[in-house]
Amino acid sequence: MNNRISTQNEPYRIDVEAGQAYFLCACGKSSKLPFCDGTHKGSDFTPTKYVAEKTAMVAFCGCQQSGNYPLCDGTHRTLNDN
């Protein structure tokens, strides 16, 4: 079950470094989106860990519905704006 909170209807394009771990926000309240800042503490949310395989720009999912989460797969294009 996906209990992550959508933060935007497009990906976050971020430069990552090979071997570096990144923790992505699931609660939608981080001040450092798309990354976790610990705001979820005391809730049922937990961040998602992503380890970069290579140094490159990646597109992290903003809609939280990607079938390839935490990476964007374009699912946001099929969602209705509310």
C-alpha positions as CSV (number, residue, x, y, z in Angstrom):
1,M,0.0,0.0,0.0
2,N,1.3,3.5,-0.9
3,N,0.9,5.9,2.0
4,R,3.2,8.5,0.7
5,I,1.9,12.1,0.3
6,S,2.1,13.6,-3.1
7,T,4.1,16.9,-3.1
8,Q,3.9,17.9,-6.8
9,N,2.6,16.7,-10.1
10,E,6.0,16.5,-11.8
11,P,9.4,15.0,-11.0
12,Y,12.2,16.5,-8.9
13,R,15.3,16.6,-11.1
14,I,18.3,16.2,-8.8
15,D,22.0,15.6,-9.4
16,V,23.2,12.6,-7.4
17,E,26.6,11.2,-6.7
18,A,27.5,7.5,-7.1
19,G,27.4,5.5,-3.9
20,Q,25.6,8.3,-2.0
21,A,22.5,7.5,0.0
22,Y,19.5,9.8,-0.2
23,F,16.4,9.7,2.0
24,L,13.2,10.8,0.3
25,C,10.3,12.3,2.2
26,A,7.1,10.3,2.5
27,C,5.0,12.6,4.7
28,G,5.0,15.5,2.3
29,K,5.9,18.0,5.0
30,S,9.7,18.3,4.7
31,S,11.2,21.7,4.3
32,K,13.8,20.1,2.0
33,L,11.6,18.3,-0.5
34,P,12.1,15.8,-2.0
35,F,14.4,14.9,0.8
36,C,13.5,14.0,4.3
37,D,14.2,16.5,7.1
38,G,12.8,14.3,10.0
39,T,9.4,16.1,10.1
40,H,7.7,12.7,10.0
41,K,9.0,11.7,13.4
42,G,6.2,10.5,15.6
43,S,4.0,9.5,12.6
44,D,3.6,6.3,10.7
45,F,5.6,7.6,7.8
46,T,9.2,6.5,7.0
47,P,11.5,7.9,4.4
48,T,12.6,5.9,1.3
49,K,16.3,5.3,1.0
50,Y,17.8,5.6,-2.5
51,V,21.5,4.8,-3.2
52,A,22.8,6.3,-6.5
53,E,24.4,3.8,-8.8
54,K,26.2,6.4,-10.7
55,T,26.8,10.2,-10.7
56,A,24.0,11.7,-12.8
57,M,20.8,13.7,-12.8
58,V,17.8,11.6,-11.8
59,A,14.1,12.4,-11.7
60,F,12.7,11.6,-8.3
61,C,8.9,11.0,-8.3
62,G,6.9,14.0,-7.0
63,C,3.4,12.5,-7.3
64,Q,4.3,9.4,-5.2
65,Q,2.5,7.0,-7.6
66,S,5.4,5.8,-9.8
67,G,5.6,2.1,-10.4
68,N,9.4,2.6,-10.3
69,Y,9.4,4.6,-7.0
70,P,11.4,6.5,-6.0
71,L,12.2,7.3,-9.6
72,C,9.7,9.0,-11.9
73,D,8.1,6.7,-14.5
74,G,5.8,9.4,-16.0
75,T,2.7,8.3,-14.0
76,H,2.1,11.9,-13.0
77,R,1.0,12.6,-16.7
78,T,-2.0,10.3,-16.2
79,L,-3.2,11.8,-12.9
80,N,-5.9,14.5,-12.7
81,D,-5.1,17.8,-11.1
82,N,-7.2,18.5,-8.1
